[in-house]
Amino acid sequence: MLRFVLAFSLLAFPALAQTIFTSGSSAQAQAHCPDDTVVWLNTTRHIYRLPTQKGYGRSKDSSYACRKEADAAGNRVKKDKPPAKPAAPAPQ
């Protein structure tokens, strides 16, 4: 029975079958994937931040990972909010 449940889980949720190397250090992650971008992966929400994004390296439940592995496991990039539009000049 347990084998059936496990097999069904992997078929229903293919992202569970993917293994992602995560690390507490960006240097270790970069050594694991030298030709890839290291991202800050939130393992709870399944989103990641790029090095240029606000919050990279600072959120809870996160660690450094390789972008290609994160994508293959079904994670997605964090979409930043667009910058606020400048206020219109006051009429004179």
N, C-alpha and C positions, 0 to 999 in steps of 0.2 A: 504494500500500500504506500509506504513512504517513497519508494522509487517512482511510483506512478505520480504522486504529488510533485516530486522534484522535477520529473520529466515534463509534466504539464506546466509547471511554473516557468521552466526555461523556454518552452514553446510559446506560452502566452506573453511572457515578458523577456524578449531576447536580450535586453540590456543587462539582465541579471547574469548572463553567461559571460559578459565581458569583464576582464580583470584590468584594473587601472592601477598603475604604479603611482602612489602618492608619497609625498615626503614633506617633512617640516622645514626643509631647506631648498631654496631655488637652485642652489649649486648641485645638490644631489639629483634633483629632477632633471636638470640640464645635462648631467652626466649620463642619465638613463636614456635621454632622447636628444642627442647633440644636434640633430638636423630638424628639430621641431621647436615650436614656441612653448615656453613654460607658462601655464595659466594658473590662476588661483581658483580652485574648484571647491564649491560649496557642496559637500557630499549629502547634505540633507535636502536641499532644494534642487539639486542637479543642474545648477547653472555655474558658469565660470566667468571670470573677469580676465581681460587681457592686461598686459603690463601698463598700457597707456590709460586704463580706465580707473576712475576714482574708486577707492576701496580695495584695490589690489593688495593682497597680503595683510588685510586688516580685519576681515570678518570672522565670526565664530564658525565652528563646524566646517572648517575649510583646510585645505592643504594644497601644496604645489603639485601639479600634474602635467603631463604632456597633452597638448591640444588635440592631436590626432587620436589618442587613446580616449580622451574625454568625449570627443565627437562620436567615435565608434560605439561607445557605451550608451549613447542616447542623451548626453548632456548638451546644453546649449549655452551660447554666449549671452551674457547679461546685456540687455539693451538699455543704453543710457537715455535719460530724458533729454529731449532737445533743449538747447539753451533758450532762456526766456527772451521774448522779443523786446527790444528796447522800447521804452515809453515814447509815445508820439509827442512831438513838441507842442507846448501849450499855445493855443491860438492867441494872436496879438491884436 
